Amino acid sequence: MGQDAEVLWVARYEYKKGWVLGQHFHDYFQMIYIVSGNGIFYLDEKEYAIKPGILFMMKPGQTHGLVTDKDDVIKTLDIKYLVHEKGLVSMMGAARNIYSFTDAAMMNLFEKIRLEGMQRRDFFKDFGCVYLLQMLYSLLRYEKEENLSLKQKDDLITEESAEAADRVAEYIRKHYMQDISLKVISESIGYNKSYICQIFCRKYGRPLMKYLYSYRVGKARELMLYSDYSLKQISEMTGFSSIHHFSRMFHKLEGITAGQWRKKERDGIRKDVYISDDFTNTVNTFERLT
């Protein structure tokens, strides 16, 4: 059966502290989604900061690699694929290389493809193709809508309101562990609640409290991956009022329970999942930095 795109391989990878993925290129497409961690990504001789939620898309022939921070671990979802349909090849060739996501939608599509490859049920390649196409068209839609949104925001956001929105975001990043509310934030920033809700949503594209809970869940994911704290301890360390509140918000944002997420992430590290029977993954070699 003819396909517009074809998944070759998919995996979760964990780059340890002080390790590097050497710069290389290949003749197929690749996407690397940063689940957690920090470092430097190299793409066509340029350097980009690695942060959670960033997706790097490499086109055939583009040189790329990464280096972890000496005190950090980088965890990724990685997919290698071909695009056959000429129109889609053209659109992906013109698309940008870097995207930023604040929800789990893209990560969930990675996982659906990986699960199909692991289970290898009837039509698993076709399902992999469907999910891959959903990812690619989602990127194209995201880029188009973001460009339009940025143009609209330029007309709506003044320099003063943009600065106020950034102060709100910075306050959340510094105080997310504490029992903070919209009232507390507005008093700390010095603007009324209605105003900061309005300008924050314009600048960041989401309601303020949703941003807060997403940020807390992101920090919780890091603790679940790289510590042995209990879920109750993690809920307290990330500012949730109770383990029940944490559990509800985690399931709402991630689509599965916190316990299921932790087990899934720990069980799936560095397991290559081949979708194409003819593909061999030989690029992911690692060296320890001296």
Secondary structure, DSSP 8 states (H G I E B T S, - for coil): ---SEEEEEEEEEEE-TTEEEEEE--SSEEEEEEEE--EEEEETTEEEEE-TTEEEEE-TT--EEEEE-TT--EEEEEEEEEE--HHHHHHHHHS-SEEE-SSSHHHHHHHHHHHHHHH--TTHHHHHHHHHHHHHHHHHHHHHHHHHHHHHHHHH--HHHHHHHHHHHHHHHHHTTS---HHHHHHHHTS-HHHHHHHHHHHHSS-HHHHHHHHHHHHHHHHHHH----HHHHHHHTT-S-HHHHHHHHHHHHSS-HHHHHHHHHHTBT--EESSTT-------EEE--
